[in-house]
Amino acid sequence: MAKRVDISIAGALILLAGIMIYTSKSFPNAQGTDVGASFFPMVLSSLLIFLSLILVFTAIRKGEPNSDKSEKTEWKKAILAMVCTFFYFLVLNYIGYLIATPLFLGGMMWLYQYQKKIHIIFWSLLITGIMYLCFVKLLKVPLPVGIFFQ
Amino acid sequence: MGFLFELIGQGFLSIFSQPSILLVSVIAVIIGIIVGALPGLTATMGVALLLPMTFGMEPAAALLLLSGVYFGGIYGGSITAILLRTPGTPAAAATAIDGYALTQKGMGGKALTIATLSSYTGGTISILILMFLAPILATFALKFSAPETFALAVFGISIIASISGVSLVKGLIAGTVGLLIATVGLDPIQGFPRFTGGITDIMSGIPFIPVMIGLFAASEAFKSLEEMNVKGKVKTKIQKFGVSRADIKKIIPTILRSTGLGTFIGIIPGAGADIAAFVTYNEAKRFSKHKEEFGEGSIEGVAACESGANACTGGALVPLLTLGIPGDSVTAVMLGALMVQGLQPGPLLFKDNEALVYTLFSGMLVCYIIMLIIGLFAARYFARVVDIPKAILTPVILMLCVVGSYAINNNLFDVIIMLIAGIIGYYMQKFDFPASPIVLAIILGPMAESNFRRALALSNGTYEIFYTRPITLVLLLLSIITLFTPIIKKLWKTRKEINNASLR
């Protein structure tokens, strides 16, 4: 597993470096004493390809380490959190901080099986309020109001 | 010298004439200790999460807030390490060895007091060293022009090899990717937009504060959800906080030695508090007259790693403030904070913002005094933070990541960058790619490129300028040594292993 992952990552990086080299060909040329806009990206992309090839070779030589199969369900928890955070970000723009935040906090606490329902409501409202006071009132840093409420 | 004392005195005056700054420092140290005490939350994460809150603040208050969190975070890890054997930070892992042994012998209170005193002494002396060393170094660095600055940036980048963790090649790949990310946006000389894909938000480069929040905070939060139900509560009554005069006499040489060593390790870019803690622990053992106590509950052991780890803080600020080179992830985030305040760390900072710098130094000393007071009277209560359920803590961290990266520019685009960085950072951890090389490279890449090209303009295009100027040459040679030492070591080790294997 780890071996295959390393090789695929290296492959993706080589592809990325290739695209960057291709794109930088259209950058303006060196003028006078300057090496030009494409010099650094070119050198660094080539370096990335070189390092990725080393990664491939070490991965092939290293052989297969024991992989933990029990980890799979744990991955799902992290991915769920990523999805939740993404949705929080999406709705933040529309319904604003004050509505989106307690929903996000409460929703996540519920998803991660925090037992006491009353506590969930209490904590998500309290934390939202404290953060709002800190940012908006105390530090004068604005938070999204939401397009619907503007 | 007298001039220096006057500046320091004025610094203290401005701290104590502004109660709000004092209040901010107290809050910062408390937050820092909590963050440090919580396993899985590091000082870096605390500073990254609080960084967006500092936008609306005065520079002095903003930077002291982050310094307080930094200092408290390094110290806080020792509390849970001593009382519960769950080091809150990597640096406190060394403290856990003897600290927890003392707790088991019923001397947890004493261990806490010693940890607090040592942290305070180490931190304070390191800040004093910073105060006297930084201006000298800054005056020297004022003479730097483009080739020297380029060499300095290269030196900073070369550190990547030493902080790459498990796999050297993966660390180098992370660094190179960071350097490539740094090329996105307008190029520094010709002003040509590179790899922007027409997105105006990244015209001036990928914003690196959201990247840091994502890599250092969001990805850690995602990861912490995997270890949801790890709990190891040991509830013993902690008492006997007293420390005898004999104890103090025993640990003073250790503290002083570890402080010197820790500050030095802090100054070396790439080595942070965790390395300092382990190195000073080993040195204390080597020098000690009671070697047999180490591992069984030695107060010298606790004193050594705590003073060493906190001495790192002042040391790490030396290259950051004088040269603009962050040596580790915390100082990288601090660099972001300075830039947000419109301050460019480097020699000019000492020339243009002298009063602020000395206010900051004095404030840091005050932060350590606050830490001492809180630590002596309330350290044991901070151990309770491990009871905060992750189901509450993690959503709050993620919310702060989103809200914080939004607050930087009132821009939802920054939140996207933060999320992408967080997700990538999570998978990087999974596959043993270190995150800090990316951040270091994003910060130092533009510095290297623009000064490289400026230097060539100065020299009319010949590369001679990079090896005919003594400082440039020395720095570039140092970079080569820093970069290749780990590589050669690694090659040597694999060759040995292969030889051993073939012998068998």
Interface residues (C-beta under 8 A of the other chain):
Chain A: A2 V5 D6 I9 L13 A17 M20 T23 S24 F27 P28 Q31 G32 T33 D34 V35 G36 A37 F40 P41 L44 S45 L47 L48 L51 S52 I54 L55 T58 E71 E74 W75 K77 A78 A81 M82 C84 T85 F86 Y88 F89 L92 N93 Y97 T101 F104 L105 M108 M109 Y112 Q113 Y114 W123 I127 M131 C134 F135 L139 K140 V141 P142 L143 P144
Chain B: P52 M53 T54 F55 G56 M57 S167 V169 K170 L172 I173 T176 V177 L179 L180 T183 D187 I189 Q190 F192 R194 F195 A218 A221 F222 K223 L225 E226 M228 P389 K390 A391 I392 T394 P395 V396 L398 M399 L400 C401 V402 V403 Y406 A407 N410 L412 V415 I416 L419 G422 I423 Y426 F431 E449 F452 R453 L456 A457 S459 N460 G461
